[in-house]
Amino acid sequence: MFPMAGATIMTSPPNFDHSSWPIARYRMPDRVPDDLAQESIAEFDALLARNERFVLIMHGPDMPQNSKLFLRLYREWFKRNRAAQQRLCAGAVRVEPDDRRRASLTVKAISLLNKAFLPYPYRVVANNSAAVTQAQAWLTE
């Protein structure tokens, strides 16, 4: 299957940007090839290995498509590292400029929070400015 025009296929990590630490940015690729799945999960390990409180600002798709191995490894990683995420991640903010998609992602986030699935606060906002404002508020709590 060929990617859609404008789609981002992970060619190699990093997908994280730590240049504004303790705000970390993550660009979710549209697809993670199997041969890069483990390397991508290692980026999440490195984030927690810093052992410092942070906020994650996410861009891109909710989850990559046609990335079965990555999704399995990510679910395993998420469960295995739940306590560390709860301790270190002050919150996660997804930037979604499209109103309809943002509303859909917000409903999904509320559902996940109500099920106590997420170990940290989670918000969906329209732009980077709102994401940074929310990140800074969480970091000062």
C-alpha positions, 0 to 999 in steps of 0.5 A: 500500500502506498502512502497518501500524498503528504503522509509521513512515513518514519524513515528513522528516529528521532521523532522526539524534539527535546530542545524545549525541555521539559516540554518534549514534542513528538511527531507521530508518523503516519506509518512505522515500518516493522524494521523501525518499530523497536528503534521508535519504542527506544525513543519513548524509553529515552524520554523516561530515562531522563527521570525528570518531570516533563510535558509531551506535546504531540502532533500528527496522526492519533496513531500510525496506520499499517504499523501492527508491530509498532502498535503492539510494542507501544501498548506493551511499553505503555502498560510496562511503564505506566507508573513511570509515566504517572510520576514523570509526565505532568500531562500530554497535549495533542495539537489538532487544528481541524475543528471536527477532528479536534472534537473527535479526539477530545471525546476519545480523550474524555473516554480514556480519562474516564476509564482511568486508562491514561496515567496523566492529564490529556488535552486536545488544543487547536494550536501550538500556542495553546499547547505551550500555555497548557504545558507551562501550567502543568509544569508549575502545578 
